[in-house]
Amino acid sequence: MINAQEKWSLNKCIEHARVNNLDIQRGYNAVANADLSEWQSKLAFLPTANINGGYYWNFGLTIDPISNTRQPGSRQTLSTTVSGNWTLLSGGRNIYQLQQSRLNSVAALYQLEEVKNNTFLNIASAYLQIIVNIQLESVAKGQLNTSLKSLERTQILYENGAISRDNYLQSVAQTKVDEGNLTGATNSVLLSKLLLFQILQLETDFESFDIEAPVVDLNQLSLNDYGRDDLKNQAIQKQPSVRAAKASLESAQYGIKLANSGRYPSLFFLAQLNSNYVQGLPYFTDFVELTTYTLVENPSTGNIEQIPQVINVPDPNSQINYTIGNQLSDNWNQFIGFGFQVPLFNGGTTHAAVQRAKIQENNASLDIKASELSVRQTIERALVDAKNSLALFNAANASSQASELALNNAQLNFDEGVISAFDLGLSKNQYLAAKSQEIQTKFDYLFKVKVLEFYLFNQISL
């Protein structure tokens, strides 16, 4: 919760965004998703195991899964299978996939850092804009206070007949203009605070939101050595966008190896356990001997002879209930073995996958160059902008000082009745414009230097 007396510093705003910003949270989710893919790639080295089965109702003529014979009538059957598969060789697919997943995780981390950087820069820009608007509001208040004091004196002079009605009305008009300027400046402060409030994605009362204005000393800022090539090159290589692009390139290179693995044979180790159950299957605990006779013609005599044969048949009196557990235990069968697959022709799928992977690698190489170029141009532009802002601030500062002297002189002349209220208003407007330009260029220079330092040293503070 934001207390009424609590004020937000830039560092506090940044730390709040680091934890609560939605874009940053999405970045953390992207990192978690990449880590999950890496974890799954590690598990791909382990064998797979599955249990399959089903319970079926059969009607009419069916195949008995136990005796493998045709049996009429309805029955219920149960089939269970436990199978395992372990890939021993696959052209290095699992290794390449793991390496690619690791690099994708690295790229996701750098992409998260880039999201953070962009968010923090937006916060700093909005924060400084509030300070600028507060300064402009302070100038507008000062101008209004001066105008009100002048109006009081002008009204006394007018009532005593010392000045004309025209001079008095001009003083009244100038006061109204200053009131309007103050209203506009106050509204600008409110809108800039609302912008930062929304960037921080706060859900508390906006009316209690306020910032802590830092003490700004431009004398502590320096652009010395910021244009060195070695410093610039080091900064480029440290940028998260460049590092993410490099990690993506390495990932794309493993993607080519992964696609090429589809050209090589695969070797698998296989194992399976299976059992069945058939409803109503008879089960006997005892067997009795039964003698049967087979009629065979004697080739030497031509007589038909009976050949006895003793067989064991189930004793009908020993039949018991053949439970599911007993059947599954008795009907177990298993096998182990090796399987292989040699790719011969698959409609060009592997070839196309390799070519797409190479294109992806080329795109990743271009992304690195684009990222480095973008960062280099940003640093160069930030340096030029900072130098230009410093020149503009120096000019605006000199103009502001001259306008202030001119305003003080005009005020003295007005008090002595040398110039009219209209001429005094012109001096005030010139001073206000010069002072506003000074404030804007001052903080614009500050922000440009901080942006430059952010890209060079990856830090931002006031």
ABEGO torsion letter per residue (X at the ends): XBBAABBBBAAAAAAAAAAABAAAAAAAAAAAAAAAAAAAAAAAABBBBBBBBBBBBBBEBBBBAAAGBBBBEBBBBBBBBBBBBBBABAGGAAAAAAAAAAAAAAAAAAAAAAAAAAAAAAAAAAAAAAAAAAAAAAAAAAAAAAAAAAAAAAAAAAAAGABBAAAAAAAAAAAAAAAAAAAAAAAAAAAAAAAAAAAAGBABBAAABBBBBBBBBAAABBABGAABAAAAAAAAAABAAAAAAAAAAAAAAAAAAAAAAAABBBBBBBBBBBBBBBBGBBBBABBBBBBBBBBBBBAAAGBBBBBBBBBBBBBAAABBBBBAAAAAAAABBBBBEBBBBBBABAGGAAAAAAAAAAAAAAAAAAAAAAAAAAAAAAAAAAAAAAAAAAAAAAAAAAAAAAAAAAAAAAAAAAAAGABBAAAAAAAAAAAAAAAAAAAAAAAAAAAAAAAAAAAAAGBBBX
